[in-house]
Amino acid sequence: MKDKLPLNPGSTLGMMGGGQLGRMFAIEAAYMGYHVTVLEPGAGSPAAEVSLKHIAQPYLSENGLRELAQTTSAVSTEFENVPAKALDALAQEEFVAPPGSAVAIAQDRNEEKHFIETVAKVPVAPHFPIHCAGDIEKAPETLFPGILKTARLGYDGKGQVLVDSREELHKAFVELKEVDCILEKRLALRQEVSVIVARGFDGQTATFPLCENTHRHGILAVTVMPARVPEETSQKTRQFATQIVDALHYVGVLCVEFFVLENGDVVANEMAPRPHNSGHATIDACWSNQFEQQLRCMTGQPLADTTQHSPAVMLNLLGDLWFDAEDNPKVPDWSKVLAVPGAKLHLYGKAQARHARKMGHVTCLGRTLEEALERARDVARILGLPEPK
């Protein structure tokens, strides 16, 4: 389907998934003169609210996929758990970026680790697949203390259990319903960072500046961009991310999360075949953003300049902010937030706030990183969040 590229403004593009990433993509597409049709089973999704059309069908619905293929010129995804089979089916009719083959690898942690290490030649943490109870006795003792993760469907800290012994591994495997898992060695970490990388259909690649991430309860809380790491670390991680997208023959935007170890080494943790929460600062802090790159990749247009023009700190806004200490509904004080210089508020249009649900983010810009951090601390104090360090 590449012979139909490039697709110019005025074309209609398909988006698999109706969450906030699809919403931000549709907004960016509208800026550039494209239209978006969303395939999403649920009603009232954030992406559907700002898109031209919403096909309310399951991801594997033949009717839904047929309608999407007949009414759009190219398709992307905002959700890594969209069935790869659906993307493969669409690829018979139109251009799909990223390809189903790459999404399938990212959907299984065992396949993902194997691919990154053996095909892309990028280091990963020591690990061992746990497919059944018998595999537990075969796991190397050197992987303890470790972390047991479900191979599929885990995100934001879900489907993960810390284990310090083989006995705890047995209990954790039962707790996780004995589904396919991966046991990873827990490493001494200095920082968690991520790279947003784009690869066009012609093999051109571009990476955004490295993001430094802080998680709370398994959910991303703060991103500092650019990351406070030596230049050598920044260059190494960006090169590793490029090796991975090239090895995948990828087209689209990919996020690769890395661990920076206490000794300075870098290992890849996991990848997301889509724009990523940690890349949201690119919307306000860079000449282009991750959603514009997603659009350019799927339409066969040249990749954009990824230069960062302003230091930035992003704070995630979870649904907890919409409740007081007694769990009664409340409205965050947005007027005080918006009074902070350089604060950019992004809300995702979700109808109902829930604890731990991502409802939006605030990006704080500054002339220096310290100024951006001070502004982010001001916002955190207003909202009652832990202050970024």
WOFEN-V496455 format. One record per run of one state. SS is the DSSP state (~ for helix, > for strand, _ for the rest). FROM is the first residue (numbers start at 0). LEN is the number of residues. If there is no record, write none. Layout:
# WOFEN-V496455
ss=[SS | SS]
from=[FROM | FROM]
len=[LEN | LEN]
This chain:
# WOFEN-V496455
ss=[_ | ~ | _ | > | _ | ~ | _ | > | _ | ~ | _ | > | _ | ~ | _ | > | _ | ~ | _ | > | _ | ~ | _ | ~ | _ | > | _ | > | _ | ~ | _ | ~ | _ | > | _ | > | _ | ~ | _ | > | _ | > | _ | > | _ | > | _ | > | _ | ~ | _ | > | _ | > | _ | ~ | _ | ~ | > | _ | ~ | _ | > | _ | > | ~ | > | _ | > | _ | ~ | _ | > | _ | > | _ | ~ | _]
from=[0 | 1 | 4 | 11 | 16 | 19 | 31 | 34 | 39 | 45 | 49 | 52 | 55 | 61 | 71 | 73 | 77 | 83 | 90 | 94 | 96 | 99 | 106 | 108 | 119 | 123 | 124 | 126 | 130 | 132 | 138 | 140 | 143 | 145 | 150 | 159 | 163 | 165 | 175 | 180 | 185 | 188 | 199 | 204 | 207 | 210 | 216 | 218 | 225 | 230 | 247 | 251 | 261 | 265 | 272 | 276 | 279 | 281 | 285 | 286 | 289 | 299 | 307 | 308 | 310 | 318 | 322 | 323 | 328 | 329 | 333 | 338 | 342 | 347 | 357 | 366 | 368 | 383]
len=[1 | 3 | 7 | 5 | 3 | 12 | 3 | 5 | 6 | 4 | 3 | 3 | 6 | 10 | 2 | 4 | 6 | 7 | 4 | 2 | 3 | 7 | 2 | 11 | 4 | 1 | 2 | 4 | 2 | 6 | 2 | 3 | 2 | 5 | 9 | 4 | 2 | 10 | 5 | 5 | 3 | 11 | 5 | 3 | 3 | 6 | 2 | 7 | 5 | 17 | 4 | 10 | 4 | 7 | 4 | 3 | 2 | 4 | 1 | 3 | 10 | 8 | 1 | 2 | 8 | 4 | 1 | 5 | 1 | 4 | 5 | 4 | 5 | 10 | 9 | 2 | 15 | 6]
